[in-house]
Amino acid sequence: MTTNEQALLTIFQSGDKAAMLEFFQGMKEVDRASLRTKSKALLRTAPTAHVQTNGSNLHFVIPPQLPAGGLAVFATGTLSDVAKLNWKSLPNDDEQFQVIADRRPNWTQRWVVKLLDDRRYWRNWKLVRRLIRAGLCEKPDHPHYYLGMISGLDGGFRSETTVESKLLEDPDLLDDEIWKLFEYEGGGDNSLANVDRSSDTSWKAALLSLAKSNRLSRERLIGCTFDALQRDFNHYRAKWFTNFHDELQLTQSERVQFAPRYLSLLACTTQPIVAWAFKHVQKIDKESPYASADLIAALIPVLQSRQKGIVKNALKLVSSVITRDPEHTTAASLAAAEALAHEAADVQDAAWQWIQSNVNDPHPELRTKVREYVDLLASSVQPSVQQWLAGEEADTASTPLTNPAAENSTLAAGIDSSASEVRQQYDPQWLQLYSVGTLIENIASGNPNIPATRFDGTEIARLRPEDQLEPVTDLDELIDLCSSVLEDRGQVDEAELAIDGIARLCDQRPADFAQRVAPLAKRTVQLIKRDLFPFWGRGTVSDLAGCIYAWVEGEVLGPQGEYEIRDGQPYCHVVKVDGLQGPFRYCNRNKPLAVLSERCQQLARKMATGTASTPLSTPTHRGGWIDPLVLVDRVHTLADDSPAETDVVLAILRLAPDRRAEALTKLKPSKQNWRQAIRYALGAQGITIETNERLWVAAARARSPWKSDPAVSDVFPEQGPDAATAATYRWAHQANKYRTWLSVASEPACPESHSSSLPNVSEHPAVSFHLPHIIAWEVGHFAGNTTDSVRATASLWPIARESYFARAAEAFADNLDWHEARWYNSHLLEPMLDPGTPLFEMATLCLTLALAAKEPGEQRLAIDVATVAIEDGRLGTDNLGTAMRALLPGGMIKAARWAKSLADVASVSDLHALVVQTTLQMCLQGDPTNYPRDFAKLLSLLRQLTLQLETAVGDVDCRTTLSAIRGTGQASKLAKQLLAIESAVASDKVVAAQHQAINCRVKHRGR
């Protein structure tokens, strides 16, 4: 060992970074290069960081040798060596600067680029700027260099220094960097909008002050705001620039000077920018009118906007143009006609009224354009437009609608013939389950209602051939499947197949096994270090990662030891790779997903030793279903071995209703308790219920999911809802001065402590899930906070998901206004897309709440669910209307969102329109003074659909409510219009829609 190497070793062992810096000070590059290998070797021998417990306090300890070794590598290594240093060993900014200033490495410029490519690049900005000012690197032409200044310039949140003072300390920034902030949008945590919102020091205030003191050009700032807004930034980040522009307080002459810039912004795709620019255009036009042709041309994109208010205001502005400049009436009318394509009936009506009021002599070009939009028009507007196109003059609003169906004997005979044919072709039980008999009776009696189906899911086949899952058969296929699932975590069924494949094939270890699984093993370790927590109730993919690690490394990760109480909170240690260990709240193991984690950890213990096994609970079909015949075959392969209890519980809960009788005859008799429980689940009689409530509760739920089981209840009483006793639910609005939320309670109530191996019980509300110390990022809601955790929770007990939907309803109600980004919530609705999933009270409540969600993804999926559920019959007037009527007065729902989503549903077909129209009649029953302020939106939709279906409001209670609406507002006007519509309730279109409902249910029969 050389003298330098010995000195380096001594300093490294002491962990003295100051001594390390002094050691390398002034050292020649050739001497540094000779110590490169030694420095890297010493860093590898440094003790690892760890969590240290001191009483109730926890500390993350970084041994001093780690940063000292990192400093040695930074002072001797190549760029490749330096880039491999992590946050625990990388020198701080001062140390990096000292080394680079002393060493002058040839990779400084590339290192700067790497610092700016970092995910949190702004943390490196001060170092980069310091290197530039010292002449150690060139100014990088990198967006993150300029954006990094936003968060990196001052001390951030609650900084004692201001942005202005920091800029004045480095005045060169005012010549170039400051103007680049108007060219780049930023994103995530780092943008002008986000930083100014969360910091005590404001960029806006700094720029305004610098403009006032003439350190920055005011005119250039104004121009730069236009440049920024022209780039169509995200609406949230664009708002900073509009606010800043307004705070510059332009004079009238300045506004006129920039008038063309405001006008050009009307073509932006970001609607808030358009709305902001339009207000300025209105002000400018009043004081210094635009050229008429320029203004009309610029308003065309505004008239095509989806925002109702701005379109109506644009029509008014167009009116003012032709008032002062009549020769532009033709161009103005063509522009106004663009608003006929709007999705809202009231906007179409406003556009049509504009055309009728301002165009006395329609020209051919206008007629051609209007004709293009006829098919898009609402029923309330379309007749008038069609008559206008035909050159007729008639007041359609005062013409009462007729009832063609009552007069059309041919159509009536067709309906009767079809109904008779349906009765003859299909058995009475199916007619009852799908409410087809009731539909036929409604058609005959003139009742427009469309009832929902009455099946509960146990009467229909669930094992569709297209949903069958094929088990993995060889090692290479298994490795590929595991790799695919780790990268696409939404593949829950594939994750189950991968776990099953490892369990069955873990004893196959060819000579090149290590080489073949090496890439998979490396990737698994990376993901576990980053964000996967095996066997901790976090989801199927996390558990799969733990199984892969056990398979290839022979070590089982996950929770270690009994849980302990710290400050009243239950904790348990979880061990991760590389010896990292940390405490996690034990309540994560109380979620329904814990049963999957428990099962996988038990399987992992066998995988680690290469002991092959056949899991009983692996689904055979998508959605979590297990074919009873396949389960019997799996049971027989076990001979006299006893499987893990959790595996049996999950297998029983996942039993499909198909072929149970046949499976029972094939299952060999046995006195083993777990086999007896399976027999009981399949419907066997005369079974003696023995010890172990987990097995027998699962068997009772699988045997008859919607009914209580007195035999099991006598042996195992008071196990909670959906144990031996089938659960019922009640819900209520809760409110305080800050917010309104939904509370769902089950009967019987969920016990405070219960076995996590009973997911059918743990899906219900429990005390432990409402403790204030639960952290959302760790626990999430009852189904976790990832795509795979939500989908996996839905697969635990697929035959009866009412408890799942009860908890999902609470989750949606708690975030209707999207105050928190819970992207995983939308997946809660996915089981409803299955035509075999009945929509009982809790499911319908959940769907109805999701239809009022602010987040577009949630609302869009809810619309899709409602659309398919109306078509297959699961959603009808009775269940949807009941849920809406109960929710409307509670102060939780914004009626405008319901109106928007239900309008989308109604647009699919006349069947969907009829269900929505009759649902609205059922919803609008009660005291209108208790309704939300925007409930007129629902009345507007009801009127539109009523005219479309050529029917009337026939529900007596709804008409009573409409009569009780007082005042002079829009709601009162719409109520009077609805009451004035005269027509038979069962019109031609209504009868045809009911006929369509029968055909759709026949089509979906048995799916």
HELIX and SHEET records of a PDB file:
HELIX    1   1 THR A    3  SER A   14  1                                  12    
HELIX    2   2 LYS A   17  PHE A   24  1                                   8    
HELIX    3   3 GLU A   29  SER A   34  1                                   6    
HELIX    4   4 ARG A   36  THR A   45  1                                  10    
HELIX    5   5 GLN A   65  THR A   76  1                                  12    
HELIX    6   6 LEU A   79  ALA A   83  1                                   5    
HELIX    7   7 ASP A   93  ARG A  103  1                                  11    
HELIX    8   8 THR A  108  ASP A  117  1                                  10    
HELIX    9   9 TYR A  121  ASN A  124  5                                   4    
HELIX   10  10 TRP A  125  ARG A  133  1                                   9    
HELIX   11  11 PRO A  143  GLY A  152  1                                  10    
HELIX   12  12 VAL A  163  GLU A  169  1                                   7    
HELIX   13  13 PRO A  171  LEU A  174  5                                   4    
HELIX   14  14 GLU A  177  LYS A  180  1                                   4    
HELIX   15  15 LEU A  192  SER A  198  1                                   7    
HELIX   16  16 TRP A  203  LYS A  212  1                                  10    
HELIX   17  17 ARG A  218  GLN A  230  1                                  13    
HELIX   18  18 HIS A  235  GLU A  247  1                                  13    
HELIX   19  19 GLN A  252  GLN A  257  1                                   6    
HELIX   20  20 ALA A  259  SER A  264  1                                   6    
HELIX   21  21 LEU A  265  ALA A  267  5                                   3    
HELIX   22  22 GLN A  271  GLU A  287  1                                  17    
HELIX   23  23 SER A  292  LEU A  303  1                                  12    
HELIX   24  24 LYS A  308  ARG A  324  1                                  17    
HELIX   25  25 PRO A  326  HIS A  328  5                                   3    
HELIX   26  26 THR A  329  ALA A  337  1                                   9    
HELIX   27  27 GLU A  338  ALA A  341  5                                   4    
HELIX   28  28 ALA A  345  ASN A  358  1                                  14    
HELIX   29  29 PRO A  364  GLU A  372  1                                   9    
HELIX   30  30 VAL A  374  LEU A  376  5                                   3    
HELIX   31  31 GLN A  382  LEU A  389  1                                   8    
HELIX   32  32 THR A  396  SER A  398  5                                   3    
HELIX   33  33 PRO A  404  GLU A  407  1                                   4    
HELIX   34  34 SER A  409  GLN A  425  1                                  17    
HELIX   35  35 PRO A  428  LEU A  433  1                                   6    
HELIX   36  36 VAL A  436  SER A  445  1                                  10    
HELIX   37  37 PRO A  465  ASP A  467  5                                   3    
HELIX   38  38 LEU A  475  GLU A  487  1                                  13    
HELIX   39  39 VAL A  492  LEU A  505  1                                  14    
HELIX   40  40 PHE A  513  ARG A  530  1                                  18    
HELIX   41  41 THR A  540  GLU A  553  1                                  14    
HELIX   42  42 VAL A  577  GLY A  579  5                                   3    
HELIX   43  43 TYR A  586  ASN A  590  5                                   5    
HELIX   44  44 ALA A  594  ALA A  608  1                                  15    
HELIX   45  45 PRO A  628  THR A  637  1                                  10    
HELIX   46  46 GLU A  645  LEU A  653  1                                   9    
HELIX   47  47 ARG A  660  LYS A  666  1                                   7    
HELIX   48  48 ASN A  673  ALA A  681  1                                   9    
HELIX   49  49 GLU A  693  ARG A  703  1                                  11    
HELIX   50  50 PRO A  710  VAL A  715  1                                   6    
HELIX   51  51 PRO A  759  SER A  762  1                                   4    
HELIX   52  52 VAL A  767  HIS A  770  5                                   4    
HELIX   53  53 ALA A  776  VAL A  779  1                                   4    
HELIX   54  54 THR A  787  ALA A  794  1                                   8    
HELIX   55  55 GLU A  802  ALA A  813  1                                  12    
HELIX   56  56 TRP A  823  LEU A  833  5                                  11    
HELIX   57  57 GLU A  841  ALA A  850  1                                  10    
HELIX   58  58 PRO A  856  ASP A  872  1                                  17    
HELIX   59  59 THR A  877  LEU A  887  1                                  11    
HELIX   60  60 LEU A  888  GLY A  890  5                                   3    
HELIX   61  61 ALA A  895  ALA A  906  1                                  12    
HELIX   62  62 ASP A  910  CYS A  923  1                                  14    
HELIX   63  63 PRO A  928  ASN A  930  5                                   3    
HELIX   64  64 ALA A  936  GLN A  948  1                                  13    
HELIX   65  65 VAL A  956  SER A  963  1                                   8    
HELIX   66  66 GLN A  970  ALA A  980  1                                  11    
HELIX   67  67 ASP A  988  LYS A 1003  1                                  16    
SHEET    1   A 2 HIS A  50  ASN A  54  0                                        
SHEET    2   A 2 ASN A  57  VAL A  61 -1                                        
SHEET    1   B 3 GLY A 558  ARG A 566  0                                        
SHEET    2   B 3 GLN A 569  VAL A 575 -1                                        
SHEET    3   B 3 GLN A 581  ARG A 585 -1                                        
SHEET    1   C 2 THR A 728  ALA A 735  0                                        
SHEET    2   C 2 THR A 740  GLU A 747 -1                                        
END                                                                             
